Amino acid sequence: MDWAFIVTNAIVLACIYGTLAIGISITWSSLGLINLSYAFIFALSGYGAWLTAQYIGPSLPALFVGPAVMAGGILTGALGGLIVCALAFIPIHDKPNFTVRGLIATLAINLIGTQMLLWWFGPRSKSLPEIFGIGKISLSGVVLTADKLGNVVSSIVLLTIVLQWMRSSRRGLEIRAMMMNPHAAAIVGIGVRRTGFYVMAITGGLAGLAAVLLSQTYYIAPFSGLTPMIKGVSIALCGGLGSVRGAVIAALLLGFNEALTSVTLGGQYVLITQFLVIILILLIRPRGIAGILDKAREA
């Protein structure tokens, strides 16, 4: 068994799905919203990147096509996040049973949005250009292709920028205050609605990056975001909703599980083994690997 291949694939998958999971965790911990519209945002971002490649890419030098396509996906994802915030968070965030209402609203947006994408773009899948090139390097006998390296580096760089912005900027500190104690944050004057737009734009951009990176391997289609959303929510739950550190650990565990299952059993068994691992972890740690935020929300 080629363990080097399994480990490298696990790291790549962990970076992509972990990006989605961290966005889900940030949205829940700051806004109390479990966003089930990520499948729509994911697919929308993929089409945004594809349109960028089709209509803007030909006018750019070859060196700038990849960054432009990635930026198109990220910006489209941020726009999708703003749309979801305006439709599913702002109107109902102060209503009773907001968590359930938000769950239903985002699921409705997901269903309607994917049908609109199907109507507009049709069922035929789209493909993105190779934004990281076709080169490869060999380290101690392990072959690393350009797309794998690009996926890992892009995910780490964007997540580092986002987390650093949350630590140092005023808006970022407001989001962190919402994550720690949303009620106290509202009492001291932090605008829940304004902060909601920032959170949804950032997490939508993370979903957009994941869409572009995963579309280097798979095709873009109206329903292509369903499986990534399931995996992102699973990782967020497994790591503990609200915990970025837990999401990273869970992403590594489930990424390794997916890579190992694909090699030993086949890709059709990935979701089965993934949920078995999640059930085992939640039986041992019901709040997830590092989940502590729900105590604060219940207080």
C-alpha beads as a LAMMPS data file, in Angstrom:
LAMMPS data file: protein, C-alpha beads

299 atoms
298 bonds

1 atom types
1 bond types

-500.0 500.0 xlo xhi
-500.0 500.0 ylo yhi
-500.0 500.0 zlo zhi

Masses

1 110.0

Atoms # bond

1 1 1 0.000 0.000 0.000
2 1 1 1.359 3.413 -1.008
3 1 1 1.149 5.269 2.300
4 1 1 2.828 8.392 0.910
5 1 1 0.061 8.695 -1.707
6 1 1 -2.619 8.195 0.944
7 1 1 -1.122 10.793 3.304
8 1 1 -0.678 13.434 0.588
9 1 1 -4.248 12.902 -0.632
10 1 1 -5.495 13.090 2.960
11 1 1 -3.757 16.441 3.489
12 1 1 -5.167 17.859 0.239
13 1 1 -8.711 16.717 1.098
14 1 1 -8.363 18.005 4.657
15 1 1 -7.371 21.454 3.370
16 1 1 -10.316 21.673 0.963
17 1 1 -13.044 20.244 3.191
18 1 1 -11.543 21.865 6.280
19 1 1 -11.941 25.255 4.598
20 1 1 -15.664 24.585 4.252
21 1 1 -15.939 23.236 7.799
22 1 1 -14.194 26.250 9.313
23 1 1 -16.646 28.524 7.501
24 1 1 -19.567 26.514 8.888
25 1 1 -18.090 26.678 12.409
26 1 1 -17.506 30.437 12.227
27 1 1 -21.071 31.007 10.988
28 1 1 -22.566 28.940 13.799
29 1 1 -20.381 30.313 16.581
30 1 1 -20.891 33.962 15.646
31 1 1 -24.441 34.033 14.258
32 1 1 -26.013 30.854 15.624
33 1 1 -26.847 29.860 12.044
34 1 1 -26.267 26.377 10.644
35 1 1 -25.950 27.285 6.987
36 1 1 -27.280 24.508 4.764
37 1 1 -27.047 26.668 1.631
38 1 1 -23.346 25.928 1.172
39 1 1 -24.128 23.473 -1.628
40 1 1 -25.686 26.340 -3.588
41 1 1 -22.840 28.750 -2.707
42 1 1 -20.307 26.079 -3.674
43 1 1 -21.889 25.463 -7.087
44 1 1 -22.458 29.197 -7.669
45 1 1 -18.784 29.854 -6.935
46 1 1 -17.748 27.158 -9.383
47 1 1 -19.816 28.774 -12.119
48 1 1 -18.412 32.187 -11.189
49 1 1 -14.894 30.820 -11.656
50 1 1 -15.928 29.171 -14.942
51 1 1 -17.413 32.414 -16.298
52 1 1 -14.208 34.216 -15.311
53 1 1 -12.170 31.642 -17.215
54 1 1 -14.453 31.889 -20.254
55 1 1 -14.855 35.662 -20.590
56 1 1 -11.956 37.267 -18.731
57 1 1 -9.241 34.623 -18.929
58 1 1 -8.637 34.882 -22.718
59 1 1 -7.765 38.585 -22.398
60 1 1 -5.184 37.994 -19.647
61 1 1 -1.600 36.759 -19.861
62 1 1 -1.345 33.044 -19.147
63 1 1 0.367 33.733 -15.813
64 1 1 -2.657 35.643 -14.482
65 1 1 -5.423 33.312 -15.645
66 1 1 -5.151 31.036 -12.591
67 1 1 -5.273 33.838 -9.997
68 1 1 -8.154 35.485 -11.880
69 1 1 -10.168 32.257 -11.920
70 1 1 -9.523 31.744 -8.203
71 1 1 -10.488 35.345 -7.427
72 1 1 -13.669 34.940 -9.487
73 1 1 -14.677 31.894 -7.439
74 1 1 -13.887 33.536 -4.102
75 1 1 -15.732 36.774 -4.943
76 1 1 -18.738 34.870 -6.267
77 1 1 -18.809 32.829 -3.059
78 1 1 -18.688 36.030 -1.001
79 1 1 -21.588 37.406 -3.055
80 1 1 -23.517 34.194 -2.464
81 1 1 -22.890 34.533 1.269
82 1 1 -24.259 38.091 1.226
83 1 1 -27.383 36.917 -0.604
84 1 1 -27.960 34.178 1.965
85 1 1 -27.401 36.655 4.799
86 1 1 -29.962 39.075 3.342
87 1 1 -32.557 36.336 2.796
88 1 1 -32.022 33.886 5.647
89 1 1 -30.378 35.784 8.516
90 1 1 -31.427 39.432 8.574
91 1 1 -35.217 38.873 8.442
92 1 1 -35.356 36.213 11.176
93 1 1 -32.290 36.508 13.422
94 1 1 -34.318 38.065 16.258
95 1 1 -37.325 35.769 15.903
96 1 1 -38.145 32.848 18.249
97 1 1 -36.611 29.476 17.345
98 1 1 -34.092 31.192 15.099
99 1 1 -31.860 28.119 14.840
100 1 1 -34.645 25.987 13.357
101 1 1 -35.952 28.833 11.199
102 1 1 -32.468 29.519 9.880
103 1 1 -31.917 25.838 9.142
104 1 1 -35.132 25.684 7.097
105 1 1 -34.480 29.017 5.356
106 1 1 -30.962 28.105 4.243
107 1 1 -32.119 24.675 3.087
108 1 1 -34.858 26.351 1.032
109 1 1 -32.317 28.738 -0.506
110 1 1 -30.134 25.747 -1.337
111 1 1 -32.942 23.899 -3.111
112 1 1 -34.197 26.945 -5.003
113 1 1 -30.698 28.146 -5.862
114 1 1 -29.514 24.831 -7.292
115 1 1 -32.660 24.570 -9.411
116 1 1 -32.010 28.076 -10.745
117 1 1 -28.442 27.095 -11.632
118 1 1 -29.801 24.011 -13.401
119 1 1 -32.252 26.172 -15.346
120 1 1 -29.641 28.791 -16.274
121 1 1 -26.564 26.665 -17.041
122 1 1 -28.189 23.351 -17.898
123 1 1 -27.240 19.883 -16.651
124 1 1 -23.998 19.606 -18.618
125 1 1 -20.900 19.768 -16.410
126 1 1 -18.258 22.473 -16.815
127 1 1 -14.524 22.239 -16.247
128 1 1 -11.959 24.788 -15.085
129 1 1 -8.491 25.279 -16.535
130 1 1 -5.520 23.988 -14.563
131 1 1 -4.833 27.044 -12.451
132 1 1 -1.646 25.659 -10.882
133 1 1 -0.043 24.251 -14.022
134 1 1 1.013 20.676 -14.734
135 1 1 4.423 20.526 -13.068
136 1 1 5.483 18.126 -10.332
137 1 1 8.296 17.726 -7.844
138 1 1 9.689 14.693 -6.046
139 1 1 10.602 14.782 -2.345
140 1 1 12.164 11.630 -0.891
141 1 1 10.426 9.538 -3.506
142 1 1 7.041 11.213 -2.969
143 1 1 5.708 12.854 -6.144
144 1 1 3.802 16.076 -5.480
145 1 1 1.873 17.503 -8.413
146 1 1 1.306 21.219 -8.912
147 1 1 -2.414 20.978 -8.205
148 1 1 -1.867 19.237 -4.852
149 1 1 0.724 21.780 -3.762
150 1 1 -1.445 24.633 -5.004
151 1 1 -4.504 23.333 -3.152
152 1 1 -2.658 23.033 0.147
153 1 1 -0.837 26.359 -0.113
154 1 1 -3.942 28.289 -1.266
155 1 1 -6.097 26.917 1.557
156 1 1 -3.485 27.605 4.232
157 1 1 -2.732 31.105 2.939
158 1 1 -6.376 32.208 2.740
159 1 1 -7.263 30.716 6.131
160 1 1 -4.212 32.385 7.666
161 1 1 -5.242 35.745 6.192
162 1 1 -8.820 35.363 7.457
163 1 1 -7.808 34.294 10.975
164 1 1 -5.168 37.021 11.188
165 1 1 -7.743 39.594 10.065
166 1 1 -10.107 38.342 12.751
167 1 1 -7.369 38.789 15.379
168 1 1 -6.177 42.253 14.383
169 1 1 -8.983 44.250 12.714
170 1 1 -11.907 45.960 14.412
171 1 1 -14.485 44.015 12.424
172 1 1 -12.604 40.818 13.114
173 1 1 -12.609 41.524 16.830
174 1 1 -16.368 42.103 16.654
175 1 1 -16.797 38.695 15.025
176 1 1 -14.621 37.086 17.700
177 1 1 -16.711 38.783 20.390
178 1 1 -19.847 37.352 18.768
179 1 1 -18.209 33.915 18.759
180 1 1 -17.334 34.121 22.467
181 1 1 -20.646 35.507 23.752
182 1 1 -23.216 36.828 21.262
183 1 1 -25.510 38.241 23.944
184 1 1 -22.775 40.233 25.646
185 1 1 -21.520 41.434 22.253
186 1 1 -24.972 42.778 21.420
187 1 1 -25.232 44.493 24.814
188 1 1 -21.969 46.429 24.284
189 1 1 -23.171 47.738 20.927
190 1 1 -21.812 45.327 18.326
191 1 1 -24.241 45.384 15.402
192 1 1 -25.525 41.876 14.804
193 1 1 -26.783 42.606 11.290
194 1 1 -23.628 44.393 10.140
195 1 1 -21.456 41.666 11.614
196 1 1 -23.654 39.069 9.931
197 1 1 -22.836 40.465 6.487
198 1 1 -19.101 40.320 7.232
199 1 1 -19.341 36.752 8.516
200 1 1 -21.387 35.500 5.586
201 1 1 -19.144 37.218 3.026
202 1 1 -16.009 35.708 4.573
203 1 1 -17.417 32.205 4.926
204 1 1 -18.912 32.404 1.443
205 1 1 -15.467 33.314 0.126
206 1 1 -14.018 30.258 1.883
207 1 1 -16.661 28.110 0.202
208 1 1 -15.736 29.738 -3.109
209 1 1 -12.083 28.823 -2.651
210 1 1 -13.037 25.232 -1.825
211 1 1 -15.186 25.093 -4.964
212 1 1 -12.335 26.264 -7.195
213 1 1 -9.829 23.874 -5.626
214 1 1 -12.116 20.846 -5.742
215 1 1 -13.133 21.668 -9.314
216 1 1 -9.538 20.989 -10.335
217 1 1 -10.388 17.312 -9.779
218 1 1 -14.162 17.183 -10.303
219 1 1 -16.482 19.006 -12.671
220 1 1 -18.793 21.937 -11.976
221 1 1 -22.505 21.121 -12.019
222 1 1 -25.640 22.557 -10.374
223 1 1 -25.643 19.828 -7.700
224 1 1 -21.872 19.457 -7.364
225 1 1 -21.885 21.186 -3.974
226 1 1 -24.102 18.641 -2.211
227 1 1 -21.407 16.117 -1.271
228 1 1 -18.849 18.790 -0.229
229 1 1 -21.524 20.423 1.946
230 1 1 -22.308 17.099 3.639
231 1 1 -18.622 16.529 4.283
232 1 1 -18.084 20.096 5.503
233 1 1 -21.016 19.899 7.943
234 1 1 -19.827 16.463 9.075
235 1 1 -16.331 17.776 9.781
236 1 1 -17.711 20.803 11.625
237 1 1 -19.939 18.579 13.798
238 1 1 -17.150 16.093 14.385
239 1 1 -14.699 18.834 15.375
240 1 1 -17.275 20.601 17.527
241 1 1 -19.399 23.443 16.174
242 1 1 -17.673 26.739 16.898
243 1 1 -14.159 25.352 17.205
244 1 1 -11.691 26.175 14.438
245 1 1 -9.069 23.942 16.049
246 1 1 -11.538 21.055 16.254
247 1 1 -12.488 21.541 12.591
248 1 1 -8.827 21.303 11.563
249 1 1 -8.304 18.094 13.562
250 1 1 -11.530 16.555 12.246
251 1 1 -10.611 17.540 8.673
252 1 1 -7.301 15.695 8.981
253 1 1 -8.966 12.598 10.462
254 1 1 -11.749 12.420 7.901
255 1 1 -9.411 13.351 5.053
256 1 1 -7.200 10.406 5.987
257 1 1 -10.273 8.178 6.239
258 1 1 -11.444 9.226 2.765
259 1 1 -8.030 8.712 1.186
260 1 1 -7.589 5.309 2.856
261 1 1 -11.110 4.155 2.002
262 1 1 -10.744 5.214 -1.637
263 1 1 -7.567 3.144 -1.997
264 1 1 -8.647 0.047 -0.069
265 1 1 -12.418 -0.228 -0.645
266 1 1 -13.325 2.254 -3.363
267 1 1 -14.783 5.747 -3.530
268 1 1 -18.370 4.503 -3.247
269 1 1 -17.744 3.531 0.385
270 1 1 -16.296 6.876 1.510
271 1 1 -19.487 8.330 2.988
272 1 1 -20.253 5.055 4.795
273 1 1 -16.886 4.874 6.546
274 1 1 -16.910 8.618 7.141
275 1 1 -20.172 8.502 9.069
276 1 1 -19.015 5.453 11.013
277 1 1 -15.966 7.447 12.137
278 1 1 -18.150 10.454 13.012
279 1 1 -20.549 8.285 15.046
280 1 1 -17.616 6.759 16.930
281 1 1 -16.138 10.171 17.735
282 1 1 -19.492 11.604 18.854
283 1 1 -20.119 8.577 21.061
284 1 1 -16.816 9.255 22.812
285 1 1 -17.101 13.067 22.751
286 1 1 -20.758 14.103 22.249
287 1 1 -19.834 17.776 21.765
288 1 1 -17.194 16.938 19.184
289 1 1 -13.419 16.886 19.417
290 1 1 -13.160 20.436 20.764
291 1 1 -16.779 21.574 20.983
292 1 1 -17.449 23.857 23.904
293 1 1 -19.339 26.750 22.339
294 1 1 -22.817 25.274 22.667
295 1 1 -22.486 25.617 26.459
296 1 1 -22.048 29.350 26.035
297 1 1 -25.045 29.585 23.663
298 1 1 -27.255 27.711 26.093
299 1 1 -26.309 30.015 28.976

Bonds

1 1 1 2
2 1 2 3
3 1 3 4
4 1 4 5
5 1 5 6
6 1 6 7
7 1 7 8
8 1 8 9
9 1 9 10
10 1 10 11
11 1 11 12
12 1 12 13
13 1 13 14
14 1 14 15
15 1 15 16
16 1 16 17
17 1 17 18
18 1 18 19
19 1 19 20
20 1 20 21
21 1 21 22
22 1 22 23
23 1 23 24
24 1 24 25
25 1 25 26
26 1 26 27
27 1 27 28
28 1 28 29
29 1 29 30
30 1 30 31
31 1 31 32
32 1 32 33
33 1 33 34
34 1 34 35
35 1 35 36
36 1 36 37
37 1 37 38
38 1 38 39
39 1 39 40
40 1 40 41
41 1 41 42
42 1 42 43
43 1 43 44
44 1 44 45
45 1 45 46
46 1 46 47
47 1 47 48
48 1 48 49
49 1 49 50
50 1 50 51
51 1 51 52
52 1 52 53
53 1 53 54
54 1 54 55
55 1 55 56
56 1 56 57
57 1 57 58
58 1 58 59
59 1 59 60
60 1 60 61
61 1 61 62
62 1 62 63
63 1 63 64
64 1 64 65
65 1 65 66
66 1 66 67
67 1 67 68
68 1 68 69
69 1 69 70
70 1 70 71
71 1 71 72
72 1 72 73
73 1 73 74
74 1 74 75
75 1 75 76
76 1 76 77
77 1 77 78
78 1 78 79
79 1 79 80
80 1 80 81
81 1 81 82
82 1 82 83
83 1 83 84
84 1 84 85
85 1 85 86
86 1 86 87
87 1 87 88
88 1 88 89
89 1 89 90
90 1 90 91
91 1 91 92
92 1 92 93
93 1 93 94
94 1 94 95
95 1 95 96
96 1 96 97
97 1 97 98
98 1 98 99
99 1 99 100
100 1 100 101
101 1 101 102
102 1 102 103
103 1 103 104
104 1 104 105
105 1 105 106
106 1 106 107
107 1 107 108
108 1 108 109
109 1 109 110
110 1 110 111
111 1 111 112
112 1 112 113
113 1 113 114
114 1 114 115
115 1 115 116
116 1 116 117
117 1 117 118
118 1 118 119
119 1 119 120
120 1 120 121
121 1 121 122
122 1 122 123
123 1 123 124
124 1 124 125
125 1 125 126
126 1 126 127
127 1 127 128
128 1 128 129
129 1 129 130
130 1 130 131
131 1 131 132
132 1 132 133
133 1 133 134
134 1 134 135
135 1 135 136
136 1 136 137
137 1 137 138
138 1 138 139
139 1 139 140
140 1 140 141
141 1 141 142
142 1 142 143
143 1 143 144
144 1 144 145
145 1 145 146
146 1 146 147
147 1 147 148
148 1 148 149
149 1 149 150
150 1 150 151
151 1 151 152
152 1 152 153
153 1 153 154
154 1 154 155
155 1 155 156
156 1 156 157
157 1 157 158
158 1 158 159
159 1 159 160
160 1 160 161
161 1 161 162
162 1 162 163
163 1 163 164
164 1 164 165
165 1 165 166
166 1 166 167
167 1 167 168
168 1 168 169
169 1 169 170
170 1 170 171
171 1 171 172
172 1 172 173
173 1 173 174
174 1 174 175
175 1 175 176
176 1 176 177
177 1 177 178
178 1 178 179
179 1 179 180
180 1 180 181
181 1 181 182
182 1 182 183
183 1 183 184
184 1 184 185
185 1 185 186
186 1 186 187
187 1 187 188
188 1 188 189
189 1 189 190
190 1 190 191
191 1 191 192
192 1 192 193
193 1 193 194
194 1 194 195
195 1 195 196
196 1 196 197
197 1 197 198
198 1 198 199
199 1 199 200
200 1 200 201
201 1 201 202
202 1 202 203
203 1 203 204
204 1 204 205
205 1 205 206
206 1 206 207
207 1 207 208
208 1 208 209
209 1 209 210
210 1 210 211
211 1 211 212
212 1 212 213
213 1 213 214
214 1 214 215
215 1 215 216
216 1 216 217
217 1 217 218
218 1 218 219
219 1 219 220
220 1 220 221
221 1 221 222
222 1 222 223
223 1 223 224
224 1 224 225
225 1 225 226
226 1 226 227
227 1 227 228
228 1 228 229
229 1 229 230
230 1 230 231
231 1 231 232
232 1 232 233
233 1 233 234
234 1 234 235
235 1 235 236
236 1 236 237
237 1 237 238
238 1 238 239
239 1 239 240
240 1 240 241
241 1 241 242
242 1 242 243
243 1 243 244
244 1 244 245
245 1 245 246
246 1 246 247
247 1 247 248
248 1 248 249
249 1 249 250
250 1 250 251
251 1 251 252
252 1 252 253
253 1 253 254
254 1 254 255
255 1 255 256
256 1 256 257
257 1 257 258
258 1 258 259
259 1 259 260
260 1 260 261
261 1 261 262
262 1 262 263
263 1 263 264
264 1 264 265
265 1 265 266
266 1 266 267
267 1 267 268
268 1 268 269
269 1 269 270
270 1 270 271
271 1 271 272
272 1 272 273
273 1 273 274
274 1 274 275
275 1 275 276
276 1 276 277
277 1 277 278
278 1 278 279
279 1 279 280
280 1 280 281
281 1 281 282
282 1 282 283
283 1 283 284
284 1 284 285
285 1 285 286
286 1 286 287
287 1 287 288
288 1 288 289
289 1 289 290
290 1 290 291
291 1 291 292
292 1 292 293
293 1 293 294
294 1 294 295
295 1 295 296
296 1 296 297
297 1 297 298
298 1 298 299
